[in-house]
């Protein structure tokens, strides 16, 4: 009795997962930017690169077709990020200065209050030594924190320019020698002007115009 051979069952084939419209749009944008290859897309979306090549050929999508647009968007984004960073830094600098001014001002008032209190009670300052020492420690700690924040914000750099500071106008008095030099120059300029005027008079005054307005007309001439 012969035994019929059983045909081995074929393994079930799992349907391949398809890319969503959003994923295809992303793949198309990347391909048009020129920043990726087919291998990059295959790795990113776990698909064979032939799927992408057929898709792009079918839709007429060229690699790098929008490279210039992509570069401009990147440049604009970088510029915007730089402006945002500068704005944030400027805000932090202003905030840091205001905070430390208020804290330093408060500590100075407390120190002065201790001195005035001892003076008003006709007591020696040694009475307020403990409080003054505590305030000094606080001021030292504040100075350390200020230096740290200054370093983080770049305010301690020698090339830092404070935009809030009004440029100093330096006014210096002229020396006697400088005054004498200026006076001599003025006299020289006046002398040149007078000399030029005298020279003009000796030359017979102004030259006649081309249209003959300065010509002398004898009586009887028309």
N, CA, C and O of each residue as an XYZ file, in Angstrom:
888
protein
N       0.847     -1.177      0.000
C       0.000      0.000      0.000
C       0.888      1.235      0.000
O       1.729      1.476      0.867
N       0.628      1.968     -1.024
C       1.462      3.162     -1.153
C       0.890      4.308     -0.354
O      -0.323      4.490     -0.247
N       1.820      5.083      0.212
C       1.394      6.240      1.019
C       1.519      7.504      0.184
O       2.572      7.789     -0.387
N       0.446      8.241      0.124
C       0.461      9.478     -0.681
C       1.373     10.509     -0.014
O       1.332     10.721      1.198
N       2.198     11.139     -0.856
C       3.083     12.167     -0.328
C       2.311     13.450     -0.067
O       1.507     13.912     -0.876
N       2.588     13.978      1.062
C       1.941     15.255      1.422
C       2.780     16.433      0.918
O       3.993     16.493      1.120
N       2.113     17.335      0.278
C       2.798     18.546     -0.195
C       3.012     19.486      0.978
O       2.055     19.864      1.654
N       4.255     19.867      1.225
C       4.492     20.757      2.374
C       3.788     22.091      2.198
O       3.788     22.687      1.121
N       3.205     22.526      3.266
C       2.460     23.794      3.214
C       3.427     24.963      3.044
O       4.488     25.012      3.666
N       3.030     25.902      2.185
C       3.860     27.092      1.975
C       3.729     28.047      3.160
O       2.641     28.263      3.695
N       4.834     28.592      3.537
C       4.745     29.528      4.663
C       3.895     30.727      4.277
O       3.914     31.203      3.142
N       3.172     31.178      5.236
C       2.294     32.330      4.994
C       3.141     33.558      4.707
O       4.094     33.863      5.425
N       2.772     34.253      3.642
C       3.492     35.464      3.256
C       2.835     36.671      3.917
O       1.646     36.933      3.740
N       3.624     37.377      4.662
C       3.084     38.562      5.313
C       2.993     39.702      4.306
O       3.948     39.968      3.576
N       1.885     40.353      4.267
C       1.763     41.484      3.347
C       2.738     42.586      3.736
O       2.883     42.948      4.903
N       3.402     43.103      2.702
C       4.377     44.149      2.993
C       3.652     45.425      3.417
O       2.633     45.814      2.847
N       4.214     46.046      4.427
C       3.607     47.275      4.920
C       3.884     48.401      3.942
O       4.991     48.525      3.418
N       2.889     49.204      3.705
C       3.020     50.304      2.774
C       3.260     51.610      3.539
O       2.869     51.761      4.697
N       3.913     52.539      2.851
C       4.148     53.831      3.463
C       2.865     54.647      3.458
O       2.074     54.579      2.517
N       2.676     55.387      4.479
C       1.512     56.258      4.563
C       1.724     57.479      3.659
O       2.861     57.793      3.307
N       0.654     58.161      3.286
C       0.816     59.384      2.479
C       1.763     60.398      3.127
O       2.506     61.094      2.435
N       1.730     60.473      4.444
C       2.628     61.398      5.147
C       4.089     60.979      4.971
O       4.966     61.820      4.774
N       4.340     59.656      5.044
C       5.698     59.159      4.869
C       6.182     59.372      3.435
O       7.342     59.717      3.213
N       5.286     59.165      2.458
C       5.672     59.395      1.073
C       5.981     60.879      0.837
O       6.917     61.220      0.113
N       5.191     61.745      1.453
C       5.435     63.187      1.309
C       6.790     63.564      1.903
O       7.511     64.397      1.354
N       7.124     62.943      3.028
C       8.422     63.211      3.647
C       9.549     62.702      2.762
O      10.560     63.380      2.580
N       9.366     61.482      2.201
C      10.392     60.902      1.322
C      10.585     61.770      0.077
O      11.711     61.971     -0.378
N       9.486     62.280     -0.468
C       9.570     63.133     -1.657
C      10.307     64.434     -1.343
O      11.134     64.894     -2.130
N       9.999     65.019     -0.189
C      10.652     66.272      0.192
C      12.151     66.066      0.393
O      12.961     66.902     -0.006
N      12.512     64.940      1.019
C      13.926     64.642      1.222
C      14.649     64.423     -0.102
O      15.781     64.867     -0.288
N      13.972     63.728     -1.023
C      14.581     63.442     -2.320
C      14.769     64.728     -3.125
O      15.800     64.913     -3.772
N      13.783     65.607     -3.083
C      13.875     66.865     -3.825
C      14.901     67.816     -3.212
O      15.432     68.688     -3.900
N      15.177     67.648     -1.924
C      16.175     68.500     -1.291
C      17.589     68.137     -1.727
O      18.507     68.951     -1.625
N      17.761     66.901     -2.216
C      19.070     66.453     -2.658
C      19.994     66.052     -1.525
O      21.181     65.816     -1.750
N      19.472     65.973     -0.315
C      20.298     65.678      0.847
C      20.386     64.190      1.164
O      21.150     63.804      2.049
N      19.618     63.329      0.460
C      19.607     61.900      0.766
C      19.792     61.091     -0.510
O      19.637     61.599     -1.621
N      20.131     59.807     -0.318
C      20.244     58.866     -1.422
C      19.130     57.832     -1.309
O      18.395     57.814     -0.322
N      19.005     56.981     -2.305
C      18.003     55.915     -2.240
C      18.290     54.975     -1.073
O      17.370     54.495     -0.410
N      19.564     54.719     -0.829
C      19.923     53.863      0.304
C      19.498     54.502      1.631
O      19.049     53.813      2.546
N      19.645     55.813      1.719
C      19.229     56.512      2.944
C      17.727     56.368      3.172
O      17.277     56.122      4.292
N      16.961     56.524      2.098
C      15.507     56.397      2.211
C      15.115     54.961      2.553
O      14.208     54.734      3.354
N      15.799     53.998      1.943
C      15.500     52.592      2.226
C      15.746     52.279      3.694
O      14.964     51.563      4.321
N      16.821     52.811      4.238
C      17.133     52.572      5.656
C      16.136     53.285      6.561
O      15.691     52.726      7.564
N      15.789     54.504      6.211
C      14.908     55.310      7.058
C      13.504     54.722      7.152
O      12.907     54.676      8.229
N      12.980     54.268      5.999
C      11.590     53.794      5.969
C      11.477     52.267      5.900
O      10.377     51.731      5.769
N      12.621     51.562      5.987
C      12.627     50.084      5.973
C      11.950     49.527      4.723
O      11.144     48.601      4.804
N      12.279     50.091      3.587
C      11.753     49.618      2.310
C      12.919     49.476      1.331
O      13.972     50.087      1.510
N      12.716     48.663      0.300
C      13.770     48.507     -0.702
C      13.865     49.775     -1.528
O      12.858     50.426     -1.805
N      15.077     50.117     -1.915
C      15.278     51.376     -2.633
C      14.587     51.407     -3.992
O      14.304     52.478     -4.530
N      14.316     50.214     -4.547
C      13.623     50.174     -5.841
C      12.210     50.736     -5.729
O      11.676     51.294     -6.688
N      11.606     50.585     -4.545
C      10.267     51.139     -4.335
C      10.282     52.656     -4.508
O       9.359     53.237     -5.078
N      11.327     53.276     -4.017
C      11.419     54.735     -4.096
C      11.760     55.186     -5.511
O      11.213     56.173     -6.004
N      12.672     54.453     -6.166
C      13.045     54.840     -7.532
C      11.847     54.753     -8.466
O      11.643     55.639     -9.296
N      11.039     53.676     -8.338
C       9.845     53.542     -9.177
C       8.838     54.646     -8.874
O       8.227     55.211     -9.781
N       8.673     54.946     -7.589
C       7.713     55.980     -7.182
C       8.115     57.352     -7.727
O       7.274     58.091     -8.237
N       9.397     57.687     -7.618
C       9.862     58.999     -8.071
C       9.794     59.110     -9.596
O       9.458     60.164    -10.135
N      10.120     57.999    -10.293
C      10.050     58.009    -11.758
C       8.604     58.168    -12.222
O       8.325     58.878    -13.189
N       7.702     57.508    -11.532
C       6.292     57.568    -11.899
C       5.723     58.971    -11.725
O       4.917     59.429    -12.535
N       6.149     59.644    -10.667
C       5.616     60.976    -10.377
C       6.494     62.090    -10.933
O       6.182     63.270    -10.768
N       7.588     61.721    -11.589
C       8.455     62.724    -12.196
C       9.177     63.598    -11.183
O       9.427     64.778    -11.431
N       9.505     63.016    -10.053
C      10.195     63.767     -9.005
C      11.695     63.592     -9.169
O      12.200     62.469     -9.154
N      12.401     64.694     -9.326
C      13.829     64.662     -9.557
C      14.598     64.939     -8.263
O      14.192     65.759     -7.440
N      15.710     64.238     -8.113
C      16.558     64.448     -6.939
C      17.216     65.835     -7.004
O      17.826     66.207     -8.007
N      17.073     66.584     -5.906
C      17.682     67.905     -5.836
C      16.930     68.980     -6.591
O      17.454     70.074     -6.804
N      15.673     68.674     -7.009
C      14.902     69.656     -7.784
C      14.631     70.921     -6.984
O      14.484     72.000     -7.559
N      14.563     70.796     -5.668
C      14.278     71.963     -4.812
C      15.426     72.214     -3.836
O      15.227     72.632     -2.696
N      16.638     71.943     -4.331
C      17.816     72.094     -3.464
C      18.005     73.540     -3.031
O      18.303     73.800     -1.865
N      17.835     74.497     -3.964
C      18.034     75.902     -3.639
C      16.994     76.390     -2.638
O      17.305     77.143     -1.715
N      15.752     75.946     -2.836
C      14.688     76.316     -1.894
C      14.988     75.759     -0.511
O      14.796     76.427      0.504
N      15.463     74.524     -0.498
C      15.803     73.884      0.775
C      16.938     74.623      1.477
O      16.888     74.839      2.688
N      17.967     75.011      0.712
C      19.093     75.726      1.303
C      18.646     77.066      1.879
O      19.106     77.480      2.943
N      17.743     77.738      1.164
C      17.251     79.039      1.648
C      16.464     78.869      2.936
O      16.587     79.675      3.857
N      15.655     77.819      2.997
C      14.891     77.573      4.222
C      15.819     77.300      5.397
O      15.599     77.781      6.509
N      16.860     76.519      5.130
C      17.823     76.226      6.192
C      18.526     77.499      6.637
O      18.700     77.738      7.832
N      18.935     78.330      5.650
C      19.618     79.585      5.987
C      18.712     80.511      6.782
O      19.149     81.144      7.743
N      17.445     80.590      6.377
C      16.488     81.429      7.100
C      16.279     80.922      8.524
O      16.174     81.704      9.469
N      16.221     79.606      8.657
C      16.032     79.025      9.983
C      17.235     79.311     10.879
O      17.080     79.624     12.059
N      18.439     79.198     10.305
C      19.651     79.477     11.071
C      19.692     80.949     11.496
O      20.045     81.268     12.631
N      19.325     81.842     10.565
C      19.300     83.274     10.878
C      18.295     83.578     11.973
O      18.585     84.326     12.907
N      17.100     82.987     11.850
C      16.064     83.211     12.860
C      16.510     82.698     14.226
O      16.258     83.327     15.253
N      17.183     81.536     14.219
C      17.675     80.982     15.483
C      18.722     81.894     16.102
O      18.752     82.088     17.317
N      19.600     82.464     15.237
C      20.619     83.382     15.739
C      20.019     84.631     16.342
O      20.477     85.118     17.376
N      18.970     85.157     15.678
C      18.292     86.342     16.200
C      17.616     86.026     17.530
O      17.671     86.821     18.468
N      16.979     84.860     17.602
C      16.321     84.452     18.847
C      17.331     84.323     19.977
O      17.074     84.766     21.096
N      18.483     83.714     19.686
C      19.515     83.555     20.715
C      20.025     84.904     21.195
O      20.229     85.112     22.391
N      20.231     85.826     20.248
C      20.716     87.158     20.625
C      19.693     87.885     21.478
O      20.054     88.584     22.425
N      18.412     87.723     21.146
C      17.352     88.372     21.915
C      17.292     87.809     23.324
O      17.152     88.558     24.291
N      17.397     86.493     23.443
C      17.363     85.853     24.761
C      18.560     86.299     25.599
O      18.417     86.608     26.781
N      19.750     86.330     24.976
C      20.958     86.740     25.696
C      20.850     88.176     26.166
O      21.206     88.487     27.303
N      20.357     89.062     25.297
C      20.199     90.476     25.675
C      19.222     90.619     26.838
O      19.436     91.428     27.741
N      18.160     89.837     26.812
C      17.186     89.880     27.904
C      17.798     89.395     29.213
O      17.543     89.964     30.274
N      18.604     88.348     29.132
C      19.247     87.811     30.341
C      20.281     88.798     30.895
O      20.417     88.939     32.110
N      21.001     89.472     30.011
C      21.984     90.460     30.463
C      21.284     91.589     31.209
O      21.716     91.995     32.288
N      20.205     92.090     30.626
C      19.459     93.171     31.259
C      18.889     92.724     32.616
O      18.944     93.463     33.599
N      18.346     91.512     32.648
C      17.777     90.984     33.891
C      18.854     90.811     34.962
O      18.636     91.133     36.130
N      20.025     90.296     34.551
C      21.121     90.082     35.499
C      21.591     91.404     36.096
O      21.805     91.501     37.304
N      21.748     92.407     35.263
C      22.206     93.708     35.755
C      21.201     94.301     36.744
O      21.582     94.813     37.797
N      19.926     94.227     36.397
C      18.900     94.793     37.271
C      18.841     94.061     38.609
O      18.730     94.692     39.661
N      18.914     92.735     38.568
C      18.848     91.945     39.793
C      20.024     92.259     40.713
O      19.843     92.486     41.909
N      21.233     92.270     40.147
C      22.412     92.505     40.981
C      22.470     93.947     41.479
O      22.996     94.215     42.559
N      21.933     94.865     40.697
C      21.869     96.249     41.188
C      20.950     96.340     42.396
O      21.287     96.983     43.391
N      19.791     95.699     42.311
C      18.837     95.733     43.422
C      19.412     95.052     44.657
O      19.265     95.563     45.768
N      20.069     93.898     44.477
C      20.626     93.179     45.625
C      21.784     93.956     46.256
O      21.879     94.052     47.479
N      22.660     94.507     45.417
C      23.780     95.287     45.947
C      23.278     96.540     46.647
O      23.809     96.938     47.684
N      22.255     97.156     46.077
C      21.671     98.347     46.700
C      21.045     98.008     48.049
O      21.179     98.767     49.009
N      20.359     96.864     48.119
C      19.745     96.452     49.384
C      20.778     96.170     50.460
O      20.598     96.553     51.615
N      21.869     95.496     50.081
C      22.928     95.208     51.061
C      23.605     96.486     51.546
O      23.917     96.614     52.730
N      23.829     97.416     50.649
C      24.474     98.670     51.061
C      23.583     99.449     52.027
O      24.081    100.100     52.945
N      22.279     99.383     51.823
C      21.356    100.071     52.733
C      21.348     99.416     54.113
O      21.275    100.099     55.135
N      21.424     98.091     54.129
C      21.459     97.381     55.405
C      22.744     97.706     56.170
O      22.718     97.923     57.382
N      23.858     97.736     55.454
C      25.134     98.071     56.108
C      25.099     99.485     56.668
O      25.529     99.724     57.797
N      24.591    100.411     55.883
C      24.519    101.800     56.340
C      23.546    101.954     57.509
O      23.760    102.782     58.395
N      22.483    101.159     57.508
C      21.518    101.210     58.614
C      22.176    100.751     59.917
O      21.899    101.323     60.971
N      23.033     99.739     59.869
C      23.737     99.276     61.061
C      24.657    100.376     61.588
O      24.741    100.596     62.796
N      25.351    101.071     60.672
C      26.269    102.131     61.088
C      25.499    103.292     61.707
O      25.892    103.819     62.748
N      24.401    103.689     61.064
C      23.603    104.791     61.600
C      22.956    104.420     62.931
O      22.824    105.260     63.821
N      22.551    103.149     63.061
C      21.932    102.711     64.324
C      22.899    102.816     65.489
O      22.540    103.273     66.575
N      24.137    102.384     65.246
C      25.142    102.485     66.314
C      25.472    103.936     66.624
O      25.693    104.298     67.780
N      25.505    104.753     65.603
C      25.831    106.166     65.807
C      24.726    106.882     66.553
O      24.995    107.690     67.442
N      23.469    106.589     66.196
C      22.351    107.261     66.862
C      22.267    106.895     68.345
O      21.796    107.691     69.158
N      22.715    105.711     68.689
C      22.692    105.266     70.087
C      24.004    105.573     70.790
O      24.221    105.208     71.945
N      24.893    106.275     70.034
C      26.206    106.634     70.585
C      26.953    105.392     71.066
O      27.597    105.386     72.116
N      26.841    104.368     70.272
C      27.534    103.113     70.574
C      28.700    102.926     69.598
O      28.628    103.416     68.471
N      29.755    102.244     69.991
C      30.858    101.957     69.074
C      30.400    100.955     68.007
O      29.482    100.166     68.229
N      31.057    101.005     66.855
C      30.681    100.106     65.765
C      30.921     98.646     66.117
O      30.367     97.747     65.483
N      31.743     98.416     67.124
C      31.992     97.033     67.532
C      30.717     96.337     67.985
O      30.611     95.111     67.937
N      29.749     97.140     68.426
C      28.467     96.561     68.847
C      27.766     95.900     67.656
O      27.105     94.872     67.802
N      27.924     96.511     66.474
C      27.266     95.980     65.279
C      28.183     95.083     64.464
O      27.891     94.780     63.307
N      29.301     94.654     65.065
C      30.285     93.862     64.318
C      29.695     92.576     63.758
O      29.954     92.223     62.608
N      28.910     91.881     64.557
C      28.347     90.600     64.113
C      27.457     90.785     62.883
O      27.550     90.039     61.908
N      26.586     91.808     62.959
C      25.688     92.052     61.827
C      26.465     92.515     60.584
O      26.178     92.102     59.461
N      27.456     93.385     60.823
C      28.247     93.875     59.702
C      29.046     92.745     59.058
O      29.212     92.717     57.839
N      29.535     91.826     59.866
C      30.282     90.690     59.344
C      29.381     89.783     58.503
O      29.794     89.290     57.453
N      28.165     89.568     58.966
C      27.215     88.743     58.226
C      26.866     89.393     56.890
O      26.752     88.714     55.870
N      26.698     90.717     56.906
C      26.398     91.428     55.674
C      27.589     91.394     54.712
O      27.414     91.337     53.495
N      28.798     91.430     55.272
C      30.001     91.348     54.434
C      30.100     89.986     53.758
O      30.471     89.898     52.587
N      29.773     88.932     54.483
C      29.777     87.587     53.906
C      28.749     87.490     52.779
O      29.002     86.891     51.734
N      27.575     88.099     53.018
C      26.535     88.090     51.983
C      26.998     88.842     50.738
O      26.754     88.405     49.613
N      27.671     89.978     50.949
C      28.166     90.758     49.817
C      29.227     89.988     49.033
O      29.265     90.050     47.804
N      30.096     89.257     49.755
C      31.122     88.453     49.086
C      30.490     87.349     48.241
O      30.900     87.105     47.107
N      29.484     86.687     48.814
C      28.778     85.647     48.067
C      28.072     86.209     46.848
O      28.058     85.593     45.782
N      27.485     87.389     47.018
C      26.808     88.027     45.889
C      27.801     88.362     44.780
O      27.498     88.205     43.597
N      28.994     88.827     45.171
C      30.014     89.168     44.175
C      30.453     87.919     43.400
O      30.675     87.992     42.191
N      30.579     86.787     44.077
C      30.969     85.549     43.404
C      29.904     85.115     42.396
O      30.216     84.710     41.276
N      28.641     85.208     42.818
C      27.550     84.839     41.914
C      27.490     85.787     40.723
O      27.214     85.373     39.597
N      27.748     87.048     40.985
C      27.750     88.038     39.904
C      28.837     87.701     38.890
O      28.594     87.736     37.683
N      30.024     87.377     39.370
C      31.130     87.048     38.462
C      30.806     85.816     37.620
O      31.154     85.750     36.441
N      30.136     84.840     38.238
C      29.788     83.619     37.512
C      28.771     83.910     36.415
O      28.903     83.426     35.291
N      27.759     84.700     36.746
C      26.749     85.049     35.740
C      27.357     85.931     34.652
O      27.010     85.805     33.478
N      28.257     86.815     35.045
C      28.942     87.675     34.077
C      29.725     86.828     33.071
O      29.715     87.106     31.872
N      30.405     85.788     33.576
C      31.209     84.915     32.711
C      30.320     84.128     31.748
O      30.666     83.966     30.577
N      29.185     83.643     32.232
C      28.279     82.866     31.391
C      27.730     83.724     30.256
O      27.590     83.256     29.126
N      27.422     84.975     30.561
C      26.838     85.877     29.570
C      27.888     86.595     28.723
O      27.550     87.341     27.804
N      29.171     86.363     29.041
C      30.233     86.990     28.263
C      30.478     88.439     28.602
O      31.112     89.158     27.829
N      29.982     88.886     29.753
C      30.163     90.287     30.134
C      31.567     90.573     30.647
O      31.948     91.733     30.803
N      32.334     89.526     30.909
C      33.686     89.722     31.428
C      34.729     89.774     30.314
O      35.918     89.936     30.588
N      34.289     89.636     29.050
C      35.243     89.676     27.946
C      35.720     91.098     27.706
O      34.971     92.059     27.883
N      36.975     91.215     27.300
C      37.546     92.537     27.068
C      36.929     93.223     25.863
O      36.937     94.450     25.775
N      36.383     92.427     24.914
C      35.806     93.008     23.706
C      34.307     93.234     23.823
O      33.657     93.579     22.836
N      33.742     93.044     25.029
C      32.310     93.244     25.205
C      31.980     94.730     25.171
O      32.640     95.539     25.822
N      30.953     95.079     24.405
C      30.504     96.466     24.293
C      29.106     96.553     24.878
O      28.183     95.881     24.419
N      28.963     97.385     25.892
C      27.669     97.558     26.548
C      26.858     98.576     25.758
O      27.212     99.754     25.702
N      25.766     98.114     25.147
C      24.932     99.008     24.356
C      24.160    100.006     25.178
O      23.657    100.991     24.638
N      24.049     99.772     26.501
C      23.298    100.689     27.351
C      24.151    101.827     27.890
O      23.629    102.777     28.473
N      25.459    101.732     27.696
C      26.352    102.759     28.227
C      26.502    103.880     27.220
O      26.786    103.635     26.047
N      26.310    105.128     27.678
C      26.463    106.285     26.810
C      27.949    106.549     26.613
O      28.694    106.613     27.590
N      28.395    106.703     25.369
C      29.820    106.963     25.131
C      30.285    108.209     25.871
O      29.577    109.215     25.934
N      31.478    108.124     26.425
C      32.031    109.236     27.190
C      32.608    110.285     26.244
O      33.413    109.979     25.364
N      32.174    111.537     26.447
C      32.676    112.646     25.648
C      33.812    113.306     26.406
O      33.612    113.894     27.469
N      35.003    113.199     25.845
C      36.185    113.731     26.503
C      36.393    115.180     26.066
O      36.569    115.458     24.880
N      36.372    116.098     27.031
C      36.576    117.514     26.752
C      37.837    117.953     27.487
O      37.920    117.858     28.711
N      38.803    118.427     26.735
C      40.056    118.856     27.337
C      40.321    120.305     26.961
O      39.948    120.752     25.877
N      40.964    121.033     27.859
C      41.293    122.430     27.612
C      42.508    122.525     26.694
O      43.433    121.718     26.775
N      42.484    123.537     25.815
C      43.613    123.748     24.917
C      44.765    124.386     25.673
O      44.565    125.226     26.550
N      45.957    123.978     25.324
C      47.142    124.582     25.922
C      47.411    125.929     25.264
O      46.850    126.243     24.214
N      48.277    126.720     25.895
C      48.611    128.034     25.341
C      49.230    127.908     23.954
O      48.962    128.729     23.077
N      50.048    126.893     23.754
C      50.685    126.690     22.457
C      49.656    126.356     21.386
O      49.765    126.827     20.254
N      48.633    125.529     21.742
C      47.595    125.162     20.785
C      46.747    126.372     20.407
O      46.368    126.538     19.247
N      46.449    127.228     21.412
C      45.673    128.439     21.136
C      46.443    129.360     20.198
O      45.879    129.899     19.246
N      47.746    129.541     20.472
C      48.586    130.394     19.632
C      48.656    129.862     18.202
O      48.667    130.633     17.242
N      48.703    128.536     18.073
C      48.761    127.922     16.745
C      47.474    128.183     15.964
O      47.517    128.480     14.770
N      46.310    128.070     16.653
C      45.032    128.319     16.002
C      44.905    129.780     15.583
O      44.420    130.079     14.493
N      45.349    130.698     16.465
C      45.295    132.119     16.139
C      46.160    132.439     14.935
O      45.752    133.204     14.061
N      47.335    131.868     14.883
C      48.231    132.091     13.753
C      47.620    131.576     12.457
O      47.773    132.197     11.406
N      46.919    130.426     12.530
C      46.275    129.864     11.335
C      45.160    130.765     10.852
O      44.997    130.960      9.647
N      44.374    131.329     11.794
C      43.300    132.238     11.415
C      43.860    133.484     10.729
O      43.320    133.928      9.716
N      44.943    134.051     11.277
C      45.556    135.244     10.696
C      46.080    134.936      9.300
O      45.967    135.757      8.389
N      46.659    133.738      9.137
C      47.184    133.334      7.835
C      46.070    133.219      6.810
O      46.222    133.654      5.668
N      44.925    132.620      7.227
C      43.796    132.479      6.317
C      43.246    133.837      5.912
O      42.911    134.064      4.749
N      43.154    134.764      6.914
C      42.655    136.111      6.611
C      43.603    136.811      5.652
O      43.157    137.479      4.720
N      44.917    136.664      5.869
C      45.905    137.273      4.986
C      45.796    136.783      3.569
O      45.928    137.563      2.626
N      45.552    135.475      3.403
C      45.400    134.922      2.062
C      44.171    135.495      1.371
O      44.212    135.801      0.180
N      43.057    135.644      2.131
C      41.831    136.179      1.550
C      42.027    137.616      1.099
O      41.599    137.990      0.007
N      42.682    138.439      1.946
C      42.929    139.840      1.596
C      43.845    139.927      0.386
O      43.608    140.730     -0.516
N      44.883    139.113      0.359
C      45.807    139.112     -0.768
C      45.119    138.773     -2.069
O      45.408    139.379     -3.101
N      44.200    137.799     -2.035
C      43.470    137.417     -3.239
C      42.584    138.557     -3.723
O      42.454    138.786     -4.925
N      41.968    139.281     -2.762
C      41.109    140.405     -3.133
C      41.930    141.514     -3.798
O      41.513    142.084     -4.807
N      43.101    141.815     -3.223
C      43.960    142.856     -3.786
C      44.420    142.455     -5.182
O      44.477    143.292     -6.082
N      44.746    141.189     -5.363
C      45.177    140.703     -6.677
C      44.077    140.863     -7.711
O      44.350    141.205     -8.862
N      42.824    140.615     -7.308
C      41.696    140.764     -8.220
C      41.544    142.212     -8.655
O      41.290    142.494     -9.826
N      41.703    143.156     -7.679
C      41.570    144.574     -8.004
C      42.661    145.021     -8.961
O      42.406    145.810     -9.871
N      43.884    144.519     -8.759
C      45.001    144.907     -9.625
C      44.849    144.363    -11.028
O      45.417    144.909    -11.974
N      44.085    143.288    -11.170
C      43.859    142.707    -12.496
C      42.739    143.398    -13.243
O      42.423    143.006    -14.367
N      42.126    144.420    -12.652
C      41.068    145.168    -13.334
C      39.687    144.671    -13.045
O      38.761    144.945    -13.809
N      39.516    143.948    -11.965
C      38.174    143.488    -11.569
C      37.795    142.221    -12.270
O      38.656    141.470    -12.731
N      36.531    141.983    -12.352
C      36.039    140.730    -12.918
C      36.153    140.740    -14.417
O      36.062    141.792    -15.050
N      36.350    139.582    -14.983
C      36.465    139.432    -16.423
C      35.090    139.556    -17.052
O      34.089    139.189    -16.437
N      35.032    140.074    -18.280
C      33.723    140.217    -18.943
C      33.113    138.856    -19.228
O      33.809    137.881    -19.511
N      31.787    138.822    -19.145
C      31.087    137.583    -19.433
C      31.050    137.344    -20.920
O      31.308    138.256    -21.705
N      30.737    136.147    -21.312
C      30.703    135.793    -22.719
C      29.635    136.555    -23.476
O      29.772    136.805    -24.674
N      28.535    136.935    -22.758
C      27.451    137.606    -23.465
C      27.665    139.101    -23.601
O      26.793    139.790    -24.130
N      28.838    139.650    -23.126
C      29.181    141.042    -23.339
C      28.499    142.023    -22.427
O      28.444    143.211    -22.747
N      27.974    141.580    -21.300
C      27.256    142.466    -20.395
C      28.172    143.486    -19.773
O      27.704    144.567    -19.415
N      29.491    143.199    -19.616
C      30.421    144.104    -18.952
C      31.174    144.997    -19.943
O      32.066    145.740    -19.532
N      30.837    144.943    -21.249
C      31.521    145.772    -22.232
C      31.140    147.247    -22.058
O      30.001    147.566    -21.715
N      32.104    148.139    -22.298
C      31.847    149.582    -22.192
C      31.248    150.060    -23.492
O      31.810    149.810    -24.558
N      30.112    150.745    -23.429
C      29.392    151.233    -24.607
C      29.565    152.738    -24.696
O      29.154    153.445    -23.776
N      30.163    153.267    -25.780
C      30.378    154.709    -25.951
C      29.062    155.381    -26.243
O      28.133    154.799    -26.802
N      29.023    156.656    -25.831
C      27.784    157.406    -26.036
C      27.482    157.522    -27.530
O      28.360    157.846    -28.329
N      26.285    157.266    -27.876
C      25.880    157.343    -29.263
C      25.839    156.001    -29.946
O      25.256    155.856    -31.021
N      26.475    154.993    -29.304
C      26.432    153.664    -29.902
C      25.135    152.954    -29.554
O      24.628    153.077    -28.439
N      24.639    152.261    -30.450
C      23.419    151.526    -30.223
C      23.676    150.033    -30.407
O      22.759    149.226    -30.258
